[in-house]
Amino acid sequence: TEGRRTTNLISSTQQFFIIPASLSTWLTVKQYLLSGAEHLLTGWDHVLFVIGLFVLLFQRRRIMILAITAFTLGHSLTLLSASMGFIPFNPQVVEIFIAITLIVLAMEILNLNKPSHPWAIRHHPFILTFVFGLIHGFGFASVLSDALTQEGQLWVPLLSFNIGIEIGQLLILSICLTITSPYILLKKDLLKEVILNTWVKEGLNTHHTQTVIGYVLGIMSSYWLISRIVG
């Protein structure tokens, strides 16, 4: 209207977009924030990678947070660069490599209590999660590559979408922390100790639970890898 431009992402559940009478930057920010969070939370490959990192580095909380931060920096870098056309990429090839990162993560979880390769994620959590983040960033960029073909209002949707992704990632981590730390919500020290010993130490940290999570992650990522190669 009146020569002004706006941009909006239309998902599979939204078949149309009504141009509002009043265009504002906040409208663009809100739409892309929601789209970024929705893409992260409904993209099971990205969700499982974050959960897998949480499980792999659960006993090293500080390292886990820093590794996930490195993952965030990696996918933010390629999301911004690829969406702006600085780095060409093939979405089909990217999806295959995303599945491979999940398989690598699953194998590490399954071998968590065994001697590992010198270049295992647990030995280089920041470098490898950053590299894997670069790969996942291309996956996020594939959602925006078609939407950001116009000049103008480029940085606002890019940054808003990326922030939305981080909001979704923080929600996942918050849920994981809540599930594994229920004793924090209890007031009595005795109950805290009971929950701590029976749920956390005998729950997520046991070989049995790690094996279950590792196999679930490995089976799903192997299925994605095969279907993406065949498809």
Disulfide bonds with the S-S distance in Angstrom:
none
